[in-house]
Amino acid sequence: MKRALIILGLVAGLTACQTMGGWWDDWFGSTNKKTLPAPLLEFKPSLGVTLRANARIGGAGGNVFTPALTKDGLFAADYDGKIARFDADTLKEQWRIDAGKKLSGGVGAADNLVVVGTPKGEVLAYDFSGKALWQTRVSSEVLSAPQIAGGLVLVRSGDGRVFGLDAKDGKRKWLYERATPSLTVRSFGGVMIDKNVAFAGFGGGKLVALELETGGVSWEASVALPHGVSELERIADITSNAVTDGRTVCAVAFQGRVACFETQTGNLIWARDMSSIAGMAMDARNVYVSDVKGAVHALDKTTGGYVWKQDKLTYRQLSAPLIYRGYVIVGDVQGYVHFLSREDGAFAARIATDGSPIRAQPLALIDGVLVQTKKGGLFVLGLN
């Protein structure tokens, strides 16, 4: 762990609010034999998975772009400024535009609004036909997909602020900001909205519930507490989105814990030591976490007790999991998509894409699963 922290911390200096970039590549040094991806395990598939459709948007650069699904289509973006709309089933391209700027965060799509962000903190909004609607600016780079709900566009900036923008014109309606630790991980985690509450995780392991309409704090809780002597050892940041079922909200921190709270009060239900950068998922019974070493954990949602652990994907730099039709689905650094049984974590299927990392969480379609790779490949996978 000590060596890994040194790799992760290759930055110019530990200045105030210093952000460490490229954490996936820094954490897993390609020349470090101890962290090479584990060989793929041979197994007898119990599930048929086929490639139903594929298309391409441009590459992600050093960012993580997540596609957005609406009833009107699928939207995707790339680092070079391309934004495109596809048919969700066939991936037939319906239109493609050039924002004229480098992009770093996206895509958010809902209510005839498509929103992306730039490294300079610009927020760009388009309608579902690709027509530019408005542009505004927040305080720093936008690394996650903006979220749209209740007439607002919620944007998380790289300096840890959350902006509530008017969906009609982009004007700021509220701002939430808090003090940040002196050293944080460059986080692609954004904001998760449930009903009238927005949940956001921050550096130092804090999870905050914000009133959607006003940005006021409903409650704040500690997912993890920084510990250790050095600033590197004390990093305990939430770098992924929280998950909720309406009654329980859970989050996981790097070098910290996974913890679940009551959504109304923020009271802690349970917590367990764990370290994750990619994130987690939840279903009716369990929470599922992809940890930094490549293991997938299933924990009882009510008690935090272990249900199973799949540890045969060591250092394969897994994406956050998706729960779909009885399977736990994760992408990895070599572009493989792994299907695990929700019951016991056993391998059920595996399929290759374009060989580039899958950083974004797989996306559930009405009939299939979509993944977006770092090279910009879009793949619809069908389950037989």
Secondary structure, 3 states (H helix, E strand, C coil): CHHHHHHHCCCCCCCCCEEECCHHHHHCCCCCHHHCCCCCCCCCCCCCEEEEEEEECCCCCCCCCCCEEECCEEEEECCCCEEEEECCCCCCEEEEEECCCCCCEEEEEECCEEEEECCCCEEEEECCCCCEEEEEECCCCECCCCEEECCEEEEEECCCCEEEEECCCCCEEEEECCCCCCEEECCCCCEEEECCEEEEECCCCEEEEEECCCCCEEEEEECCCCCCCCCCCCCCCCCCCCEECCCEEEEECCCEEEEEEECCCCCEEEEEEECCCCEEEECCCEEEEECCCCCEEEEECCCCCEEEEECCCCCCCCCCCEEECCEEEEECCCCEEEEEECCCCCEEEEEECCCCCCCCCCEEECCEEEEECCCCEEEEEEEC
